Amino acid sequence: MGATDAFPEGAAPVGATPGQPGGLLDVLGVAAVMLDADGRIALWSPQAEQLFGWTAKEALGRPAAKLLVPPEHLDLVLQLFSEVMAGGESWAGVFPVRHKDGSTRLVEFRNMRLLDERGETYALGIATDQSVLRRVERDLALSVRLVAQSPIGLAVLDTHLRFVMVNPALERINDLPADRHIGRHVREALSFLDTEVVVDRMREVLETGRPLLDQFTVGRTAADPHTDRAWSVSYYRLEDPGGRVLGLATSVVDVTEQHSAATEAARARRRLALIADASATIGTTLDVDQTAHELADVIVPELADLAAVDVLDAVLDARRPAALATGGPARFRALAVSAAYATDAVRAADPTGQIASYDTDRLITRCVTDARPVLVAQVAEEDLPHIAADAEGAALLRRAGLHSYLAVPLIARGEVLGALSLYRVRNQVPFDEDDALLAVELAARAAVCIDNARSYQSERRTALTLQRHLMNHRPPQPTAMEIAYRYQPAQAAREVGGDWFDAIPVAGDKTALVVGDVMGSGINAAATMGQLRTTTRALADLDLEPAEVLSHLDHIAAGLDPAFATCLYAVYDPEHGRCRIAVAGHLPPVVLRAGRPPELLDLPTGAPLGVGGVPFEQTTVPLHDGDLLVLYTDGLIETRDQAIDTRLDTLLTVLAEPEGDLEGLCDRLLSALRSEHGHDDVALLIARVRSDGK
């Protein structure tokens, strides 16, 4: 490579000014000696003194042959000298020279004839130590070979960051031939990279002299603008032996494969973390809408910029979706929409709660009909009408910059429940098959949770319907008592159905008060409750003692499923002003008397109904005008984080506050004691004695 190759026209080598020495000549230590026509030394350079050992005073004027040549080579040297002086031909070669210290050294010579203005001739000899010259030649040859054959990209730049040299490996790495590098600034030659960062790094090395090693860079070459490539680049400052800055050297290693492997490994770790996160956050409740929101939220922004969850409307009504059976339109109910950032694209999705019917040309319909993912890696203009709900939605997605779309079915236990729709807008990487597999995994987990929630809600509705049917009448107001009551079902779907209460007129103006709790929950518990409640009303008509009633109920409960229940049966007799009470494993009632604190009655607890063969005891409690009897089930006071004694104390504290209105007292008890997310039914019955019958 010549000087014209290394620098633009009219530009001098950077840093070179007249008079500045070059480093290579200093390394070689080139000596100059001039002889006159008689072979005497006429000029003697300082380098000659270093090479041969003779000072200029000792050498000048003396015959060079006798001073420097061993006797056995004297004739040959004189002959060569005569040929150079006579014919004007130069001579080059290696010749042994005698040093002042008596040793002999091999010296590389270049000899030529000189002619001055008077026509006189001289011989100029340029010499250097052969071992030094060979070492420099060897190092240079090795360097050139290493640079040319190295698999590592190598370049040399001047102090203005213009390329002076590039090796073939760097040509291949950058997909640029040498002539597209040489003489060009980094910004011009490497426009496919973030050159500002590269330039800043190079300037830092030039200024400080500290190398920068293994600087990671990612970019796309002009030859392959659609594929990311990665390089590890190191920078070194170049100096001559005198410390003068010559420029910069860079080494470049293509690490695209390692970068791709590391990127894929990181991607796999993120996917595993996403699956773990989904396992922990999806399905925290038995609520379909909440589960759908949890699915959408866990996906954004890790997998998509926008996510929408739509369930087939027929699924929520426990009907087989017509679209799957006939291939016709599908009716969807939008359950959740989540976005990674504020965007109008959200308005392209159906608002939550809305029901929409989509024909078979819609991708979401195709997704649920075929029960397979639908992937549009690169969304084209003609795809938008098949993705958006309508023309306005298509325009919104177009303006937002939607470029990739993925829909996966929500499948649980072999049934398609709906679809999960994913959109990429700002995330410029299109969806691929790996994304589809991950989305299918997440959708499957969520679908099972949605199906469970759907089943629970269906069972809850059934249990509540049955319970309302079995308790479809209001207890009558007895002539000798004023009663108020409340019933609240459990908030959890499967825990509905076991509690009941009743107030039953008995012969002689007496009143039977009943509260019970079937052990277990769900439809079976509601059915058992209905049978026990009906039986209790029939037994009350017989005007039996409370203990006898419980004995009959115990016998009947043993044949039911579930077989166990707690119960409190009390009969108030206004004529004698007394109340006879029997308990089958139930919580004790509370009596409120005027001017006295609430009293938790100490009664024989008894065994629950269904145990069989256990006698029940009854207790007689006096009740007077204005006294209150409070009956309740354990759902009012039992919690998972407080002891039962603490909760009973709280019950008494609330009852100690004056309250003339029984309805208000019921509300106050529920407000103070009932948990917002109660996991059990609550039955509450309050009776006040009215001696005047009013």
HELIX and SHEET records of a PDB file:
HELIX    1   1 ALA A    3  ALA A    6  1                                   4    
HELIX    2   2 GLY A   23  LEU A   28  1                                   6    
HELIX    3   3 PRO A   46  PHE A   52  1                                   7    
HELIX    4   4 ALA A   56  ALA A   59  1                                   4    
HELIX    5   5 ALA A   64  LEU A   68  1                                   5    
HELIX    6   6 PRO A   71  HIS A   73  5                                   3    
HELIX    7   7 LEU A   74  GLY A   87  1                                  14    
HELIX    8   8 GLN A  130  GLN A  149  1                                  20    
HELIX    9   9 PRO A  168  ASN A  174  1                                   7    
HELIX   10  10 ALA A  178  ARG A  180  5                                   3    
HELIX   11  11 VAL A  186  ALA A  189  1                                   4    
HELIX   12  12 THR A  195  THR A  208  1                                  14    
HELIX   13  13 THR A  256  THR A  281  1                                  26    
HELIX   14  14 VAL A  288  ILE A  299  1                                  12    
HELIX   15  15 ASP A  313  LEU A  316  1                                   4    
HELIX   16  16 ALA A  322  THR A  326  1                                   5    
HELIX   17  17 ASP A  344  ALA A  348  5                                   5    
HELIX   18  18 LEU A  363  ASP A  370  1                                   8    
HELIX   19  19 GLU A  381  ASP A  383  5                                   3    
HELIX   20  20 LEU A  384  ILE A  387  1                                   4    
HELIX   21  21 ALA A  391  ALA A  400  1                                  10    
HELIX   22  22 GLU A  433  LEU A  470  1                                  38    
HELIX   23  23 ALA A  493  GLU A  495  5                                   3    
HELIX   24  24 ILE A  523  ALA A  540  1                                  18    
HELIX   25  25 PRO A  546  ALA A  557  1                                  12    
HELIX   26  26 ASP A  634  LEU A  636  5                                   3    
HELIX   27  27 ILE A  644  ALA A  656  1                                  13    
HELIX   28  28 LEU A  662  LEU A  673  1                                  12    
SHEET    1   A 5 ILE A  41  TRP A  44  0                                        
SHEET    2   A 5 ALA A  31  LEU A  35 -1                                        
SHEET    3   A 5 THR A 121  ASP A 129 -1                                        
SHEET    4   A 5 THR A 104  LEU A 115 -1                                        
SHEET    5   A 5 TRP A  91  ARG A  98 -1                                        
SHEET    1   B 5 PHE A 163  VAL A 166  0                                        
SHEET    2   B 5 GLY A 153  LEU A 157 -1                                        
SHEET    3   B 5 VAL A 245  ASP A 254 -1                                        
SHEET    4   B 5 ARG A 229  GLU A 239 -1                                        
SHEET    5   B 5 LEU A 212  GLY A 219 -1                                        
SHEET    1   C 6 ILE A 355  TYR A 358  0                                        
SHEET    2   C 6 ALA A 330  ALA A 339 -1                                        
SHEET    3   C 6 LEU A 306  LEU A 312 -1                                        
SHEET    4   C 6 GLU A 415  ARG A 424 -1                                        
SHEET    5   C 6 SER A 404  ALA A 412 -1                                        
SHEET    6   C 6 VAL A 374  VAL A 376 -1                                        
SHEET    1   D 5 MET A 481  GLN A 488  0                                        
SHEET    2   D 5 VAL A 682  VAL A 689 -1                                        
SHEET    3   D 5 LEU A 628  TYR A 632 -1                                        
SHEET    4   D 5 VAL A 590  LEU A 592 -1                                        
SHEET    5   D 5 GLU A 599  LEU A 600 -1                                        
SHEET    1   E 5 ASP A 499  VAL A 506  0                                        
SHEET    2   E 5 LYS A 510  VAL A 518 -1                                        
SHEET    3   E 5 ALA A 565  ASP A 573 -1                                        
SHEET    4   E 5 ARG A 578  ALA A 584 -1                                        
SHEET    5   E 5 GLN A 618  PRO A 622 -1                                        
END                                                                             
